[in-house]
Amino acid sequence: MMMLARRPYLILAAFHLAAACLAAPTHALAAQPNIVLIMSDDMGYSDLGCYGGEIQTPTLNRLAEGGLRFTQFYNTGRCCPTRASLLTGLYPHQAGVGWMMTDRGHDGYRGELNRQSVTIAEALKPAGYATYAVGKWHVTKATNPDGPKDNWPLQRGFDRYYGTITGAGSFYDPGTLTRDNTMISPFADSEYQPKQYYYTDAISDHAVRFINEHGQDNLKRTEERNQPFFMYVAYTAAHWPMHALPEDIAKYEGKYSNGYKPIREARFERMKQLGLIEPTWQMSPQAGNWEQVEHPAWEARCMEVYAAMIDRMDQGISR
């Protein structure tokens, strides 16, 4: 939740903590499903409505209602190791990313996805899948525009890529923004010129674009079966910096002005109602006292912006 430790959040439907893999055939004869794997960055367990949260996430709620919700799903509590494990199916140390993107002199802590590991995309391509990645990569320390690029998405099994190689940055001018194998500026990109650039929207827009282009390619195929696709969509929301659009922030103005306690209690009760926790469980003691917060208006505003970032992501997923 917002007042607890952050963690990447995975979505699997067939969200760093719970999960939604979307599988849908594109052709009546297709035996292989299309797969969309969506990951949110630093989102808490109870932020989503389907896990007791007050943030408006109707799309993910519907996926949870029609799919599977995990109530025990563990990750490293850190960005890079979680991503390395998710992409390879290995423990982070086995993939070479036991900590962050620094080489600590041991095989398990190289800060670089190793070649003893195989990514999901590398495994699916021989099975005939087209592979796409959109959003945050962050499993290599090589962020120079001129390379080396041997651990960038296109060199690790993906056919197309739009996103950021590094871990975090502005949602309005993200650093290391890359299209396929070339770093670009959002303000000098002839292929994508929205009225206002916002990274969460750009991720959603390119995910939709890749799916549409894949469908058009399938229409041109002469084979009896359509080619299936795998898409990895890694949002940076709700990782810092706290950047959200005004219209989304407006939905949550005043929502957190009374501090952590009422939100925390309401989430806990909803989690009981949803069957996520046992009715007899007691809430753990609150860390910190809202009455002693030095800048409560600032803290409340941060929570409003945080909620708006997740809200915007859900809007994009609905497309």
C-alpha positions in Angstrom: 0.0 0.0 0.0 1.1 3.6 -0.3 2.3 3.9 3.2 4.3 0.7 3.2 7.4 -0.5 1.4 7.2 -0.1 -2.4 7.6 -3.1 -4.6 7.3 -3.8 -8.4 3.9 -5.1 -9.2 3.2 -7.8 -11.7 0.1 -8.4 -13.7 -0.6 -12.0 -15.1 -4.1 -12.9 -16.6 -4.2 -16.9 -18.3 0.5 -6.4 -10.8 6.8 -5.2 -7.7 3.3 -7.9 -6.0 0.1 -9.5 -7.3 -0.5 -10.8 -10.8 -2.7 -10.3 -14.6 -1.2 -12.7 -18.2 -3.8 -11.9 -20.9 -4.3 -14.7 -23.4 -6.6 -14.5 -26.4 -6.4 -16.3 -29.7 -6.3 -14.2 -32.8 -7.6 -16.9 -35.1 -10.0 -19.8 -34.6 -7.3 -22.2 -35.7 -4.6 -20.8 -33.5 -3.4 -23.3 -30.9 -1.0 -20.8 -29.3 -2.3 -17.9 -27.2 -1.3 -14.3 -27.5 0.4 -13.3 -24.2 0.5 -9.8 -22.6 2.6 -9.5 -19.5 2.1 -6.2 -17.7 4.3 -4.9 -14.8 3.8 -1.9 -12.6 6.8 -0.3 -10.8 6.8 0.2 -7.0 3.1 -0.3 -6.5 1.9 -1.7 -3.2 -0.2 -4.8 -2.5 -3.4 -3.0 -1.6 -3.3 -0.1 -4.1 -5.6 -1.8 -6.6 -9.3 -1.9 -6.1 -9.3 -5.7 -6.5 -6.9 -5.8 -3.5 -8.8 -3.4 -1.3 -7.6 -0.1 -2.5 -9.5 3.1 -3.1 -7.7 4.0 -6.3 -9.9 3.8 -9.4 -8.6 0.7 -11.3 -11.8 -0.7 -13.0 -9.9 -2.4 -15.8 -7.6 -4.4 -13.5 -10.6 -5.1 -11.2 -12.4 -6.7 -14.1 -9.4 -8.8 -15.0 -9.1 -10.0 -11.4 -12.8 -10.9 -11.3 -12.5 -13.0 -14.5 -9.1 -14.4 -13.8 -6.8 -15.4 -10.9 -5.6 -13.3 -8.0 -2.5 -14.3 -6.1 -2.6 -13.7 -2.3 1.0 -14.9 -1.8 3.4 -13.7 -4.4 7.0 -12.9 -3.5 9.6 -10.7 -5.1 12.9 -9.2 -4.1 11.6 -5.8 -3.1 14.0 -4.2 -5.5 13.5 -3.3 -9.1 16.3 -4.9 -11.2 16.4 -8.3 -9.5 12.6 -8.7 -9.8 12.8 -7.9 -13.5 15.6 -10.3 -14.1 13.8 -13.0 -12.4 10.5 -12.3 -14.2 12.2 -12.2 -17.6 14.1 -15.5 -17.1 12.3 -17.6 -14.6 15.5 -17.8 -12.5 16.4 -16.5 -9.1 17.9 -13.0 -9.6 21.4 -14.2 -8.6 21.3 -17.0 -11.2 20.6 -14.4 -13.8 23.4 -12.1 -12.6 21.3 -9.4 -11.1 21.3 -10.1 -7.4 21.2 -6.4 -6.4 21.2 -3.3 -8.6 23.0 -2.2 -11.8 26.5 -2.2 -10.4 29.2 -4.9 -10.7 30.0 -6.1 -7.2 32.6 -8.6 -8.3 30.7 -11.8 -8.0 28.8 -13.7 -10.6 25.4 -13.2 -8.9 26.0 -9.5 -8.6 27.2 -8.4 -12.0 24.4 -5.9 -12.5 23.9 -7.4 -15.9 21.6 -10.1 -17.3 24.0 -13.0 -18.0 24.1 -15.3 -21.0 23.5 -18.4 -18.9 19.9 -17.2 -18.7 17.2 -17.3 -21.3 14.5 -14.6 -21.5 10.9 -15.3 -22.1 11.2 -13.7 -25.6 14.2 -15.9 -26.4 12.3 -19.0 -25.4 9.1 -18.1 -27.3 10.7 -17.0 -30.6 11.6 -20.6 -31.7 8.0 -21.5 -31.0 6.9 -19.1 -33.7 6.1 -16.0 -31.5 6.5 -12.4 -32.5 7.9 -10.6 -29.5 7.4 -7.0 -28.3 8.6 -5.0 -25.3 7.3 -1.6 -24.2 8.5 0.4 -21.1 11.2 0.0 -18.5 14.0 -2.4 -19.2 16.6 -2.0 -16.4 18.4 -5.3 -16.5 21.7 -3.8 -17.9 24.1 -1.1 -16.7 25.0 -0.4 -20.4 23.1 2.9 -21.0 25.4 4.6 -23.5 23.6 5.4 -26.8 26.6 3.9 -28.7 26.5 0.7 -26.7 27.4 -2.0 -25.8 23.9 -3.1 -26.5 24.2 -6.9 -26.1 21.7 -6.8 -23.2 19.2 -4.4 -24.7 15.8 -5.8 -25.6 16.4 -6.5 -29.3 19.5 -8.5 -28.4 17.6 -10.5 -25.8 14.8 -11.9 -28.0 12.5 -9.0 -28.7 11.6 -8.0 -32.3 10.4 -4.5 -31.4 11.0 -2.2 -28.4 9.9 1.3 -27.2 10.9 2.4 -23.7 13.7 3.3 -21.3 16.8 1.3 -20.7 17.6 2.8 -17.3 15.6 2.6 -14.1 13.7 5.9 -13.5 13.3 9.5 -14.7 11.0 12.2 -15.8 7.6 11.1 -17.1 7.7 14.2 -19.4 11.2 13.8 -20.8 12.5 10.3 -19.9 16.2 9.6 -20.2 17.5 6.7 -22.3 14.3 6.6 -24.3 14.8 4.0 -27.0 13.0 2.9 -30.1 14.2 -0.5 -31.1 18.0 -0.2 -30.8 18.3 3.6 -31.1 18.1 6.2 -28.3 15.8 9.1 -29.1 14.3 12.3 -27.6 10.5 12.4 -27.1 10.6 15.9 -28.7 12.5 14.8 -31.8 10.6 11.6 -32.6 8.9 11.8 -36.0 7.0 8.5 -35.3 5.2 9.7 -32.2 4.1 13.3 -31.6 1.3 13.5 -29.0 -0.1 16.9 -28.0 1.6 16.4 -24.6 4.2 13.7 -23.9 3.6 11.6 -20.8 5.5 8.4 -20.5 2.7 6.3 -19.1 0.5 7.3 -22.1 3.5 6.6 -24.5 3.8 3.1 -23.1 0.1 2.4 -23.6 0.1 4.0 -27.0 3.0 1.9 -28.3 1.6 -1.3 -26.8 -1.6 -0.7 -28.8 0.4 0.3 -31.8 2.5 -2.9 -31.8 -0.7 -5.1 -31.4 -2.4 -3.3 -34.3 0.7 -3.6 -36.5 0.9 -7.3 -35.6 -2.7 -7.8 -36.6 -2.0 -6.1 -39.9 1.0 -8.3 -40.5 -1.2 -11.4 -39.8 -3.6 -10.3 -42.5 -0.8 -10.5 -45.0 0.3 -14.0 -44.0 -0.4 -16.9 -46.3 0.0 -19.5 -43.6 -3.1 -21.2 -42.3 -2.5 -20.1 -38.8 -1.9 -16.6 -37.5 1.4 -15.8 -35.8 1.0 -15.5 -32.0 2.6 -12.7 -30.1 4.2 -12.1 -26.7 4.2 -8.6 -25.3 6.0 -7.4 -22.2 4.6 -4.0 -21.0 6.6 -2.6 -18.1 5.1 0.7 -16.8 7.3 3.0 -14.7 4.2 4.1 -12.7 4.1 4.5 -9.8 7.9 4.8 -9.3 9.2 8.2 -8.4 9.3 11.0 -9.5 5.7 11.8 -8.6 4.5 13.0 -12.0 0.8 12.8 -13.0 -1.6 14.7 -15.2 -3.8 17.4 -13.6 -7.1 15.8 -14.7 -6.1 12.6 -13.0 -4.9 14.3 -9.8 -8.2 16.2 -9.5 -10.0 12.9 -8.9 -8.1 12.4 -5.6 -8.0 15.9 -4.2 -8.7 15.8 -0.5 -8.8 12.0 -0.5 -5.8 11.7 1.8 -6.1 14.9 3.8 -6.9 12.9 7.0 -3.7 11.0 6.8 -2.7 7.3 6.7 -5.0 5.8 9.4 -8.4 6.0 7.8 -7.1 4.8 4.4 -5.2 2.0 6.0 -8.2 0.9 8.1 -10.6 1.1 5.1 -8.3 -1.0 3.0 -7.9 -3.6 5.7 -11.6 -4.0 6.0 -12.1 -4.3 2.3 -9.4 -7.0 2.1 -11.4 -9.0 4.6 -14.6 -8.5 2.6 -12.8 -9.7 -0.6 -11.5 -12.8 1.2 -7.8 -11.8 0.8 -7.1 -12.0 4.5 -8.8 -13.9 7.3 -11.6 -12.1 9.2 -9.9 -12.8 12.5 -6.6 -11.1 11.5 -5.6 -7.9 13.4 -4.0 -4.9 11.7 -0.3 -4.4 12.6 0.6 -1.2 14.5 0.9 1.9 12.4 4.4 3.1 11.6 4.4 6.9 12.3 1.9 9.4 13.6 0.0 11.6 11.1 -0.3 14.3 13.9 3.4 14.5 14.0 4.0 14.8 10.3 5.9 18.1 9.6 4.2 18.8 6.2 0.9 17.0 6.1 -0.4 18.9 3.0 2.7 17.9 1.1 2.3 14.2 2.2 -1.4 14.2 1.2 -0.5 15.8 -2.2 2.1 13.1 -2.8 -0.5 10.4 -2.2 -3.0 12.2 -4.5 -0.4 12.2 -7.3 0.6 8.6 -6.6 -3.0 7.5 -6.9 -3.3 9.5 -10.2 -0.3 7.7 -11.7 -1.9 4.3 -11.1 -5.3 5.5 -12.3 -3.7 6.6 -15.6 -2.0 3.3 -16.1 -5.3 1.5 -15.6 -6.8 3.8 -18.2 -4.1 2.7 -20.7 -4.5 -1.0 -20.0 -8.2 -0.7 -20.8 -7.3 0.0 -24.4 
